[in-house]
Amino acid sequence: MFTTYAVTVGDSLWTDLYNYVETAVPGQQIYGFYTEGDQKFAVLHNVEDNKFYRLNFSLSENNEFSPAEEVSELTDFSSEAQFKAEDIEAFETEYKKKKEEEDKKGEGDNPNPDDKSEGKDSGEEDKKDEEEDPEEDSDDDEDDKKKKKKGQFSLEDSAEYQELLTKFNKLEADYTQLKADYDTLTSEMEPLKQFKLETERKDKEAMINSFYMLSDDDKADVVKNIDTYSLDDIEAKLSVICVRNKVSFDLEDDKHKDGPSMTFNFDDPSKDATIPAWVKAAMEVAKDMN
């Protein structure tokens, strides 16, 4: 995954690369600047064969451009161009114009250096032209500034980028708030959950203790799984054990001797009206299980 390397069209890096491409690999167009790890490279596009090529380069502390000796073809490259076609065209127009002006200055206005009078007249004429038409020069400078400004590309100046950045910041803030709310609710719910578990456990222990007529071995399973079985599960299981064991509720215990008789006829429950409803229900469950 390549990372776009932000540059400004018309800066020294672009100019250096453009000069290099024009002389070393003509026919290529600059497609974009990228980085892969610490390696900077440019992608060049050959319009004729529609192929992309990679040119590695480095920059010194003084931003001196040093290209690699060779370019390599990118067979699976797919990315949008970093620079607009009109921006590149504006730069090329300005570049060629400046180059032509520099070539003219290099040739000189006087092809015959021995003819001093002609050089003098020509110099005076140029000076006179500049003095006569200052507004035209001012207009040319203004046009140059507009072209340079038009040729500049900056991601931060893009309206789409600013809109996406605003939405991202809002989503990040919303996520942070939701997470804080979730953490608060979780901390508040924890004591309530603990209280509910403790209450349910006490109710289950009371249910198990109410079956005092059963031995510890009979109640071992529900005691072991007290946190797994529901209150109804415990009652049903212990009731079935009572029926299967044909438990006699005739207690000799002092603390129960003042209560009603706990001896029931299990052979025919319908003849004994003193049998509790839960015992009759347990007997029905036992019949279904048998």
Secondary structure by P-SEA (a helix, b strand, c coil): cbbbbbbccccaaaaaaaaaaacccccccccbbbbcccbbbbbbbccccbbbbbbbbcccccbbbbbcccccccccccccccccaaaaaaaaaaaaaaaaaaaaaaacccccccaaaaaaaaaaaaaaaaaacaaaaaaaaaaaaaaaaaacccccccaaaaaaaaaaaaaaaaaaaaaaaaaaaaaaaaaaaaaaaaaaaaaaaaaaaaacccccccaaaaaaacccccaaaaaaaaaaaaaaacccccccccccccccccccccccccccccccaaaaaaaaaaaaac
